């Protein structure tokens, strides 16, 4: 089993490292900030409306580092914890809608890969994930139904992390997550020009902005579990991510281009690199906001759980000087964000030998969040409702997880775009007891 873990980890890490972890997205709102938030928890979390306060001994909770020091396995007389490996991905179908048009886009992405190792009262986790993603193509029309502007972008921020959790006492754990953020953003902007007879002129101007991003961050966490009756257990969790600065090395290029009337391909004729040093924009810092999440819930161990979680993020401190200095930035501001997640799970009979369906985990939940974006004096909100199942594989430890989420982002007000999306998520959560000593030879 150890070889199997390491082989999967090495292959996926190698492939994603070579591809620089670029993932596909289809959100026009990824133009703003450093892209749309990509990681919102494991498939197990997201199937419960994004709820991340529940912890057990056989699943990885990547949003709270204290979870790596989870309680021992109760299935084997509380003897120990397994090594845990998790990997997940998402396929998204999005319907982009405006007051005058709509279009459907499909995308598939890698979400996360992580390994959790038990070490006595400690637990260690490490992994890699796309944190934000940028991928959009937008255009507007003139009064005579010709192209007026075109925006496009790609890239995003990825994260590698090393986490340590410590079990202070039975039921109480603390943890810290140290992460390195890296990535690149590329955005281009064209404003089309026409002659007096409304014919497009031969040469157009394209503005391109490129940023290389890098920086360190931390995330702190606490988990608490306590039996409050013979059957009911209380679980609570808290995480706090302080404000983080990311370095941004920037470049801006103005190009004269021609555009193919047939394919629309853009061909550069000549280019000029802007002197960003003169304006203090060659090297800037992006202040990522602090984030506080806390929640609690109750349930019967290995039977059911229900809980709620609140998240606060002071997104109003965020700014990107490079794009604010560009005439393509638009009417944009950032505001403090808040999110609510409510969800839970149900297991008919976790140790049933007569029915496979009774051993499956059934999850559901919903979430609502203010994303922190304010465009044209309108807050961009997001809502999602999710369902999922955990499917046992081989034994009571390893499992596959499948989730579905139906949701909406944005609005049709103020000439904005509304996204109606369906997410199909799948993950593997593999477990084994690597370092168990043999009692008999």
C-alpha positions, 0 to 999 in steps of 0.5 A, spaced: 500 500 500 505 504 501 508 503 494 501 505 491 501 511 495 507 514 493 506 512 486 500 516 485 503 522 489 509 522 484 505 521 478 500 526 479 505 531 482 510 530 476 504 532 471 501 538 475 508 540 476 510 540 469 503 543 467 504 549 472 498 547 475 494 551 470 487 549 471 481 551 467 475 556 469 470 559 465 468 565 470 468 572 467 469 574 475 476 571 475 478 578 471 478 581 478 483 580 484 488 574 483 482 570 480 476 566 482 477 562 489 479 555 486 479 551 493 473 551 497 475 544 501 475 537 499 469 533 496 467 531 503 467 538 505 463 541 499 458 536 499 456 539 506 455 546 503 463 547 504 462 545 512 469 544 514 468 543 522 467 536 522 473 531 523 474 524 523 480 519 523 479 517 516 478 523 512 483 529 510 480 536 512 485 541 508 482 547 511 483 546 518 491 544 520 489 542 527 485 536 524 491 532 522 492 530 530 485 527 529 483 522 534 485 515 534 481 509 530 475 507 534 474 501 530 480 498 532 479 499 540 482 506 539 489 503 537 492 508 532 490 513 526 492 511 519 496 514 514 491 518 509 492 520 502 487 524 498 486 527 491 480 530 488 478 534 481 471 537 479 468 538 472 464 544 471 458 546 466 456 553 467 451 557 463 453 565 462 447 569 462 446 577 460 440 581 459 441 580 451 445 573 450 447 567 454 453 561 453 454 555 456 462 553 457 464 546 460 471 545 464 475 540 468 480 541 473 485 538 478 483 541 485 488 538 491 492 532 493 495 531 500 498 526 504 497 526 512 502 522 517 500 520 524 506 521 529 504 520 536 500 526 538 502 530 532 500 529 525 503 532 519 500 534 512 503 536 506 500 537 499 499 542 493 493 545 490 490 550 485 488 556 490 485 561 485 484 561 477 484 566 472 481 564 465 476 568 461 474 571 454 469 577 454 467 582 449 462 588 448 459 590 442 458 597 439 451 601 437 452 598 430 453 591 433 460 590 432 466 589 436 467 594 441 472 591 447 475 584 448 478 582 455 482 575 456 486 572 461 489 566 464 493 563 470 492 563 477 495 562 484 497 555 486 499 553 493 504 548 496 503 547 504 506 543 510 501 543 516 502 540 523 497 538 528 498 537 535 493 533 540 493 537 546 488 533 550 483 528 548 478 532 544 482 538 543 487 539 537 491 545 535 495 546 528 498 551 524 499 551 516 505 554 512 504 555 505 508 558 499 503 561 494 506 562 487 503 563 480 502 568 474 497 572 471 496 574 464 491 579 462 490 583 455 485 588 453 483 591 446 479 597 444 477 596 437 477 602 432 473 604 426 473 609 421 467 614 419 464 609 415 464 604 421 469 599 417 474 596 422 481 600 421 487 595 419 491 596 425 489 595 433 492 596 439 493 591 445 495 592 452 498 586 455 499 585 463 503 580 466 505 578 473 509 573 476 506 572 484 510 569 490 509 569 497 508 565 504 502 565 508 500 561 514 493 558 517 492 557 524 486 552 527 483 549 533 478 543 533 474 541 539 470 534 540 466 532 546 461 527 548 455 531 551 451 525 552 451 517 551 450 518 544 451 525 542 458 529 540 459 536 540 464 538 534 467 545 533 472 548 529 476 555 528 481 557 523 484 564 522 489 566 516 492 573 518 493 578 512 498 575 507 503 579 502 504 576 495 510 579 491 508 581 484 513 582 478 509 586 473 510 587 466 506 591 461 506 591 453 503 595 448 502 592 441 500 594 434 496 588 432 492 586 426 486 581 426 484 576 421 477 577 419 476 570 418 479 566 424 479 572 429 487 571 430 491 576 433 498 578 430 503 582 433 506 587 428 510 591 433 511 592 441 513 597 446 514 595 453 512 600 458 516 603 463 513 601 470 519 603 474 517 610 473 510 609 476 513 604 481 509 599 478 514 594 476 514 590 483 508 591 487 505 587 493 498 584 493 495 584 500 491 578 501 485 579 506 485 576 513 480 570 514 476 568 520 472 561 520 468 558 526 462 553 527 459 548 531 455 542 530 452 535 533 451 528 531 452 521 533 459 518 531 459 514 525 451 515 524 449 523 523 452 530 524 449 537 522 452 543 523 453 551 521 460 555 519 461 562 518 466 565 515 469 573 515 474 576 510 476 583 510 477 583 503 476 591 503 483 591 504 485 588 497 488 592 492 492 591 485 495 597 483 497 595 476 490 594 474 488 600 478 492 604 474 490 601 467 484 604 463 481 597 463 480 596 470 472 598 470 468 600 476 470 596 481 471 596 489 472 591 494 468 590 500 468 585 506 466 578 505 461 574 509 459 566 508 455 561 511 455 554 510 450 549 513 450 541 512 451 534 515 451 527 513 448 520 515 450 513 515 444 508 515 449 503 518 457 504 518 458 496 519 453 493 515 455 486 512 448 485 509 447 492 505 453 496 501 448 502 501 447 502 508 455 503 509 455 509 504 455 516 507 450 521 504 451 528 505 448 535 503 448 542 505 448 549 502 452 555 502 451 563 501 457 568 500 458 575 499 465 574 494 467 581 496 467 584 489 463 590 488 462 592 480 458 597 478 455 599 485 453 591 486 455 586 490 457 579 487 454 574 491 454 566 490 449 561 492 450 553 492 446 547 494 450 540 494 449 533 495 454 527 495 456 520 497 462 517 500 463 510 497 467 504 501 472 501 497 475 495 500 475 496 507 472 501 512 477 506 511 478 507 504 473 511 500 471 514 494 467 521 494 462 523 489 459 530 490 454 535 486 453 542 487 448 547 483 449 554 484 449 561 482 454 567 482 453 574 480 446 578 477 443 581 471 442 587 474 447 593 472 449 590 465 452 584 469 453 577 468 449 571 472 453 564 472 449 558 473 453 552 474 453 545 476 459 542 479 461 534 479 466 533 484 470 526 485 475 524 490 479 518 493 480 518 500 485 512 501 487 510 508 492 505 511 496 503 517 503 504 515 507 503 521 504 498 525 508 493 529 507 486 528 505 483 534 506 476 532 512 473 527 
